[in-house]
Amino acid sequence: MSKTFFVMISTDPDVDPVKSLVALACATQAISDGHNVNAFFAPNAVKLLQADYLKALDDRVSQSAGFCREMFDKLTEQASVYCSTMSQAEMV
């Protein structure tokens, strides 16, 4: 039986990039497990919506190139994604 999860990603990835990655990983794992996911990117987390920032995050969290982008793509393709209207980001 699938459930619906609300995941709020609020950690500033400049302050704690690993915690930001864990939030993405939890959301994408819920999708992989067959659940419905609603993800909300709160103010500082909207940086993760920028393609160049997301690409650079791989190095900061010691992952192979494209690792973070792969999770982000799964999230945006299979979940409902929202972001703070007071934040500035260019959607990837």
Legacy VTK file of the C-alpha trace (Angstrom):
# vtk DataFile Version 3.0
C-alpha trace
ASCII
DATASET POLYDATA
POINTS 92 float
0.000 0.000 0.000
1.502 3.318 -1.015
1.567 6.349 1.219
1.972 10.035 0.517
5.022 11.761 1.949
5.740 15.464 2.284
9.468 16.175 2.289
10.608 19.681 3.151
14.177 20.353 2.117
15.272 23.375 4.105
18.958 22.894 4.808
21.251 25.420 3.183
23.527 23.251 1.023
26.338 25.775 1.550
26.182 25.081 5.285
25.603 21.305 5.228
25.752 19.761 1.737
25.532 16.202 3.070
22.282 16.909 4.912
20.851 18.373 1.702
21.860 15.256 -0.202
20.298 13.021 2.458
17.001 14.880 2.028
17.107 14.275 -1.740
18.014 10.635 -1.153
15.136 10.077 1.275
12.639 11.605 -1.127
13.865 9.562 -4.097
13.941 6.373 -2.014
10.293 6.900 -1.116
9.545 7.207 -4.837
11.507 4.022 -5.553
9.488 2.272 -2.855
6.278 3.174 -4.702
5.078 6.073 -2.576
3.736 9.457 -3.639
6.063 12.319 -2.760
5.476 16.043 -2.433
8.780 17.887 -2.082
9.086 21.480 -0.922
12.339 23.398 -1.315
12.408 26.050 1.417
14.395 29.296 1.105
18.058 28.314 1.121
17.446 24.879 -0.366
16.264 26.389 -3.658
19.942 26.543 -4.606
19.507 22.845 -5.392
17.194 23.842 -8.251
20.058 25.470 -10.141
21.783 23.163 -12.639
25.316 24.453 -12.043
24.929 24.321 -8.284
23.587 20.776 -8.395
26.460 19.685 -10.633
29.044 21.133 -8.227
27.373 19.406 -5.286
28.693 16.012 -6.436
32.256 17.024 -5.555
31.241 18.606 -2.265
29.615 15.376 -1.073
32.284 13.076 -2.568
30.048 11.438 -5.159
30.644 10.600 -8.794
29.678 13.102 -11.483
25.926 13.181 -12.094
24.972 11.456 -8.835
23.001 14.372 -7.377
21.463 15.254 -10.736
20.190 11.692 -11.158
18.352 11.873 -7.837
17.034 15.353 -8.614
15.760 14.238 -12.026
13.913 11.304 -10.478
12.372 13.638 -7.935
11.211 16.194 -10.506
9.911 13.535 -12.897
7.985 11.462 -10.363
7.043 13.793 -7.513
5.219 17.049 -7.054
7.837 19.734 -6.463
7.242 23.111 -4.857
9.557 25.916 -3.825
9.423 29.017 -1.697
7.963 31.940 -3.618
10.238 34.317 -1.716
13.351 32.556 -2.982
15.261 33.116 -6.180
16.154 30.107 -8.311
16.213 29.178 -11.944
14.578 25.784 -12.438
16.817 23.199 -14.083
LINES 1 93
92 0 1 2 3 4 5 6 7 8 9 10 11 12 13 14 15 16 17 18 19 20 21 22 23 24 25 26 27 28 29 30 31 32 33 34 35 36 37 38 39 40 41 42 43 44 45 46 47 48 49 50 51 52 53 54 55 56 57 58 59 60 61 62 63 64 65 66 67 68 69 70 71 72 73 74 75 76 77 78 79 80 81 82 83 84 85 86 87 88 89 90 91
